[in-house]
Amino acid sequence: MASPNRSLTDDEIAKGTVVATWVRRALVAGLAASVAVAVVVAFSVPLDTTISYRRNSTDFGLPIVALLLVPVIFVVGLFKSRGPDAGKVPTAERHFLMVGYPIFIVLAIAAQLYFARQFFDAAGA
């Protein structure tokens, strides 16, 4: 295993830059999909619609604004994936990004669709 303080070669930096570019593209696609779902729900159900959320035997009502959580997570990821050091990713982390980010994005979009379904059910649509 490589030392954490080891400097990366030009080839590793080039590969890291390619991975960082694809991560940003995937985040933009996920952001677009999650915003599209939020917009469809916002225009299809009344804005005062809430979904029930139970925690510790207490019911909470999540407003439709909760659909902005997933896009905010994608925006934060976009800002974190930019910068001059975006391509300086060690090999192990680069492999994790290639496997982990697609899984994360699919799960986040699935959560957004689940929220959307709950809002449609709550509105009776």
Sequence and secondary structure as in RCSB ss.txt:
>XXXX:A:sequence
MASPNRSLTDDEIAKGTVVATWVRRALVAGLAASVAVAVVVAFSVPLDTTISYRRNSTDFGLPIVALLLVPVIFV
VGLFKSRGPDAGKVPTAERHFLMVGYPIFIVLAIAAQLYFARQFFDAAGA
>XXXX:A:secstr
   TT    HHHHHHHHHHHHHHHHHHHHHHHHHHHHHHHHHHHS TT EEEEEETTEEEEEEGGGGGHHHHHHH
HHHHHT STTTT   HHHHHHHHHHHHHHHHHHHHHHHHHHHHHHHHHT 
